[in-house]
Amino acid sequence: MANQEKVKGPASYFPSIEKKYGHPIEHWLNLLTKNKSLKHMEMVSWLKDEHGLGHGHANALVAYFRKENGI
């Protein structure tokens, strides 16, 4: 385990997001896929307003999603 690199960046939030909101990360990424035409902060606001995520968690999911999808 000492040889494993610590997860950094937005993905470092994933364990706490799954624990707090009770859904796997794939659930949130699938929701973002349906709203990929939104701008970064629009996606963040949507997750906060429609799904009750905190700002840091929403921002981490959006940042990861956009990077992985080249948006």
Backbone torsions as a table, in degrees:
resi	resn	phi	psi	omega
1	MET	NA	-28.1	179.1
2	ALA	-65.1	-23.3	-179.8
3	ASN	-84.2	-12.0	-179.7
4	GLN	-76.3	134.7	178.7
5	GLU	-79.3	136.8	179.8
6	LYS	-70.0	136.7	178.9
7	VAL	-67.7	133.2	-179.3
8	LYS	-122.6	169.3	176.4
9	GLY	73.7	-158.8	-175.9
10	PRO	-56.3	-35.1	-177.8
11	ALA	-65.0	-18.9	178.9
12	SER	-65.9	-18.2	178.2
13	TYR	-83.6	-15.2	-170.8
14	PHE	-56.7	-45.4	179.7
15	PRO	-59.4	-41.2	-179.2
16	SER	-72.8	-30.9	176.7
17	ILE	-65.3	-46.9	179.7
18	GLU	-62.2	-41.9	-179.0
19	LYS	-66.7	-45.3	-174.6
20	LYS	-72.6	-39.6	-173.1
21	TYR	-104.4	-6.1	172.1
22	GLY	73.9	17.7	177.9
23	HIS	-128.8	147.5	175.7
24	PRO	-69.3	158.9	-179.5
25	ILE	-57.6	-35.9	179.3
26	GLU	-55.7	-35.9	177.3
27	HIS	-57.9	-48.7	-177.9
28	TRP	-68.7	-38.7	179.3
29	LEU	-66.3	-36.4	176.1
30	ASN	-64.4	-40.6	177.2
31	LEU	-63.2	-41.9	179.5
32	LEU	-65.5	-33.8	177.9
33	THR	-58.6	-37.5	-179.9
34	LYS	-71.4	-14.3	-177.9
35	ASN	-124.6	29.2	-173.5
36	LYS	-69.7	-9.4	177.3
37	SER	-78.7	-12.4	179.2
38	LEU	-75.0	153.9	173.9
39	LYS	-75.1	166.9	-176.1
40	HIS	-50.6	-57.9	-175.7
41	MET	-69.5	-25.0	174.0
42	GLU	-67.4	-39.2	176.6
43	MET	-64.5	-43.8	179.2
44	VAL	-59.9	-48.9	180.0
45	SER	-61.0	-39.4	-179.9
46	TRP	-63.3	-45.6	178.2
47	LEU	-62.6	-39.2	-179.9
48	LYS	-68.0	-49.0	-174.4
49	ASP	-73.4	-43.0	-174.5
50	GLU	-89.4	-23.6	-173.6
51	HIS	-127.0	0.8	173.5
52	GLY	72.7	19.5	178.1
53	LEU	-75.0	149.4	172.9
54	GLY	-73.1	162.3	-175.7
55	HIS	-59.8	-47.2	-178.4
56	GLY	-61.6	-42.7	179.1
57	HIS	-67.1	-45.0	179.2
58	ALA	-62.0	-44.9	-178.9
59	ASN	-63.6	-40.1	178.6
60	ALA	-63.1	-44.4	178.9
61	LEU	-62.2	-45.4	-178.6
62	VAL	-65.6	-45.0	-180.0
63	ALA	-60.0	-45.0	178.9
64	TYR	-63.2	-48.5	-178.5
65	PHE	-57.9	-47.8	-177.2
66	ARG	-66.2	-39.5	179.1
67	LYS	-65.9	-46.1	-178.3
68	GLU	-65.3	-26.2	-177.8
69	ASN	-104.3	7.9	177.0
70	GLY	61.9	34.7	-179.1
71	ILE	-97.4	NA	NA
